[in-house]
């Protein structure tokens, strides 16, 4: 077995930093993340974003560059593997890590081969869904009008959606949960000699 540590990178989307129970937010129900912080993780109470838009900020995180260095300033200016831009995932893969990438891309243009940056780009299969036994719940972003408040209300510009109706399920099963369950399945069955990076 390698002596390199396993790495899990949670790069959440549209999630304020204060929406965690261990940081004192009484409305946040985040027991798993709170437990990770207590036992084996790091939580920063202050952090500074390189760009208020997600893609440039991800590009900065993965390269170590400010977004303006190579023009990663909007949702449409992603990392280009063919331009030899540094990329943390590819660097880890090139240095012996097995890289598992789940959920959305928003980092590398879709027409580029992600195999240069990862060993697996995970997407839940029909078999996964059948094994887990959950039913898809509607995406809150699919129809902004369903959860957004009135234009003059306090939550019009907020992503606060209300308590989610799980319809009898133990979780609100959406693509977020599908990715987490896929990652758990992969960890349980992983037997490779390489150290693992999960993004």
RAFEN-V417779 format. One record per helix or strand. SS is the DSSP state (2 for helix, 1 for strand). FROM is the first residue (numbers start at 1). TO is the last residue. If there is no record, write none. Layout:
{{SS & FROM & TO} {SS & FROM & TO}}
This chain:
{{1 & 7 & 8} {2 & 21 & 23} {2 & 31 & 39} {2 & 54 & 63} {1 & 79 & 79} {2 & 81 & 83} {2 & 88 & 94} {1 & 98 & 101} {1 & 108 & 108} {2 & 114 & 116} {1 & 120 & 121} {2 & 126 & 132} {2 & 144 & 147} {2 & 175 & 189} {1 & 196 & 198}}
